């Protein structure tokens, strides 16, 4: 197997499952809240990959694990919420998640259901983002923003992959292209911010360099959107998982900073 294939099997497939089963501090809360954003998009990506019959076994495994992780983190974030505003956000997210979960598991993945799924995941993403921003506001330390920004990169990697699969299915392809272009621009801009942050330690910079390398593979796959055959569809799945895995490590490193 190629090294990039090994990365997806050993790294991102188990993303977050070894994390502490409770929120440790506000940086950890921002990390986990931000991870909920990513999971909303990753689940849709995996579901759409199954429509394409792309990496079907891995996609099913990732969907199942992502749903379990979302459930667990939702409980943790609700329990940790230090104010009424956050408690309301997570109560609303719980309702939106229930609807989204029903869409994910209520029927076999098909092209006909893809449009509805994309509409349902949007509310989950919006509320998960709202919770992340509210948790960031709890801390007065600059590192809170960096945890949020690094964590959002995870979501953008999965959002681009999700829309790649939607475009390949010809599900609102013009909107999918526009969303990919927007997310790509935001991802590259945020990488500059993270790279130049005074708080970036040498281990963080090393991981950012690795993320830059993974981005090259991912971006090459992304450029195949107008001729997405089986290889391009598979490459998108693997490279998006690899990029996600590195960005998750970077987010964890920023979350571990106490300054």
N, C-alpha and C positions, 0 to 999 in steps of 0.2 A: 504494500500500500504506500501511496505517497505520504510525505510528512504532513501535508495539509489535511489529508483525510484522517490521519491519526489524531490530529489536534481536535477535530470536532468530536471524535468518539471518546477521547479521554478527558476533554476539558469542558466545553460548554454544555454538553448533554446533561451533566449533573449540576449545572449552575445554581449556586446558592443553597444547595441542599445540605451542605456541611456547615452552614452558618449557625450562629447562636439562635436558640429557639425563643429568644426574647429580645426586646430592644434594649441595648446597653446604655446608650446616651443619645443626645440629639443628633450628632453626626451619623450614628447608626440608623436613626429614624429617617433622616434625609436619604441615606443610601437605600434603605428598604422601600421607602415611599417612592423613590425614583425607579426602583426596580419594578414596582407595580406598573409603571408607565410602559416599561420595556416589555413586560410579560403580556400586556394587552395586545401589543403588536406582534410579538413572537408567536402567540397562540394563533392569531389570524394567518401569519406566514405559514405555520405548520399545517393548518387546515387547508389553505390554498395549495400548498405543495402536494397534499394528498389528492386534491382534485386533479392535479397534473400527473399523479402517480410518480412523483419525484421523491427519491429517498424515503419511500413510504414507511419502512420500519422505524427509521430514525425520527421521521416527522411525527408518527404516532407516539413514540416514546417521549419526544420533546413536548408534545401537546399535553400528554398525561402529567408529566412532571411539572410543567409550567402551571397547570391548573391547580395541582396540589400545593405548589409553592405560593401561588396567589392567595389561595384560601388561608394558608398558615400565616402569611405576612399580614393579611387583612386583620386577622384576630389580634396579632401583636401590635399593630399600629393603632387599632381602636383602643386597646387596653392602655397604651402608653400616652394617648392624646392628652395634653396638659390643659386644654381649654375647650370651651363650648364650640367654638368655631371649627376646630379640628374634629371634634366628636360628631358634629353635624355632617361634615364632609365625608367622613368614613361611614356614617349611616347611609348617606346617599349613594356612596360607592357600593355598599353592600347590595342595595337594590338594583343598581345598574349591572353589577357583576352577576347577580342571579339571572337576569335576562340574557346576558352575554353567554353565560355558561350553558343555558338552555339551547342557544343557537349553535354552540360548538359541539354539543353532544346529542342534540335532539334528532338529528338526521345525518345520513351519510353525506360527506362532503361532495357537492356537485356544483357545476358552474351556475346553475339556476339559483342556488342559495348564496352565491358569493356577494352579490350586491347588498343583500340584507345583512350579511355578516359584517361587511365593512361599515355599514351605518351603526350597527350595534356596538362595535368595538370603539367607535369614536367617543361615545359618552363615557365609557370606562376610562379611556385615555385622558379625557378632559378632567374628570374628577381625580384621577390619580395624580395628574400634574398639579391640580389645585392643592391637594394634600401635601405634595412635596414642597411647593412654594410656602405654604403655611408653616410647615416644619422648619424651613430655612429661616423664616421670620422669627422663630423662637430664639434663635441664637444670634448674638451680636458679633460673632467672630467671622472674619472674611472667609475662612476655610469652608464655612457652610455653603457659600455660593459655589465654590469649586467642587464640592461633593455633588451639588445639584447639577452643575454643568457637565461634569464627567459622567454622572449617571444618565443624563439625557442623551449622551452619545450612544449608549446602549440602545435606547429606544429608537434613535434615528437609524441605526444599522438595521434594525428589524423592520422599521417602517418602510425603508427603501426596498428591502427584500419583499415585503408584503405587496407593495404596489408593483414591483417587477412581475410577480406572479399574476396579479390582477390584470396588468396590461397584456401579458401573454395570453390570458383568457379572453381578451377583448371586452373586459368589464370596465366601462367608463375609462377607456385608454387615454383620452386627452387629460382627464383629471389625474390619472395615475402618473403620467409623464410629468405634469406640473408639480405634483407632490414630491416626486423623486428629485426633480431639479431643485426645489426649495430645500428639501432635507439635505441634499448633498452640499449646498452652499452653507447651510447652518453647521453641518458637521465639520467642514474644513475650517470655518471661522472659529469654532469652539476649540479645535485642536491647537490653533495658534494661541488662544487665550490660556489653555492649560500648559502649553509648552513654555510660555513666557511668565507664568505666575511665579512670584518670588517664593511661594510656599512649595514649589516643586522640588522635591529631594532628588538625589541621584537615582535611587530605585524607581521613583516615579518617572524620571526622564528616560531611564532604560526601557520601561514599559511603554512609554509614549513612542519611542523609536520602534519598538516591536509593533505597536499599533499602526504606525506609518507603513511598515512593511505589509501588514495584513490588509491595510487599506488599498495598496496597489493591486493585490489579487481581487479584492472585492470590487474595486472600480473597473477593472478589466471585465469582470463578469457583468457588471451593471451596463456596460456599453453594448452588450449583446441583446439588449431588450427588443430590438426590432427584428431579430432573427433567432428567437429563443427556442432552439431545439433541445433534445434531451440532455446533451452535455452542458449547455448553457444553464438550463434549469437546475441541474445537479450542482454545477459550480457555484451558482448563486446561494444555494442552501448551505454548502460547506463553508464558503468564504464568509457568509454573514454570521455563521456560528463562531467561526474563528475570531473575527473582529469583535464580536460581542464578548467572547471569553476574555480577551485582553482588556477591553474597556471596563469590564466588571472588576478585574484585578486593580486597575488604575483607580476606579471609584473607591474600592476598599482601602487602598493606600491613602487616598485623600481623607477618607472618613477616619482613619486611624491617627491623623495628625491632631495634636492637642493645642497647637498655637492658633 
